[in-house]
Amino acid sequence: MADPRIKTLKIKTGVVKRLTKEKLMYIQETDQQQEKVEKLKKAGIDESTLKKQEEVLRESQMMIPDTQRRLKAAFEDLKSVVADCEELKEEQDYLNAQKFLAEAEKEMN
């Protein structure tokens, strides 16, 4: 029978992987929206459209710290699970967890 910790590793690894992608997506979305707002300002678009696009930009910017906070919590959670599962170091799921911890650590700043 499979070790139940493997399932926990898979789930927690998936959470870290998803949140890492989510954070990168919000950063990219914020950059794109910033460019859009700048183009609209230069084009002299009407004030209501500009305000709406600036609101969309602010919403995207607000999601980055929230996602960062959730990523940090998930990262620490996965890190402790990996530490508790050292004897599973030959398992592919354990190796995947370590890989995603390393990738997520780059995005923690």
Salt bridges, closest charged atoms under 4 A:
ASP3 OD2 - ARG5 NH2 2.61
GLU22 OE1 - ARG18 NH1 3.43
GLU22 OE2 - ARG70 NH2 2.52
GLU54 OE2 - LYS41 NZ 3.71
GLU55 OE2 - LYS52 NZ 3.81
ASP66 OD1 - ARG69 NH2 2.57
ASP66 OD2 - ARG70 NE 3.36
ASP77 OD2 - LYS12 NZ 2.86
GLU87 OE2 - ARG5 NH1 2.22
ASP93 OD2 - LYS10 NZ 3.93
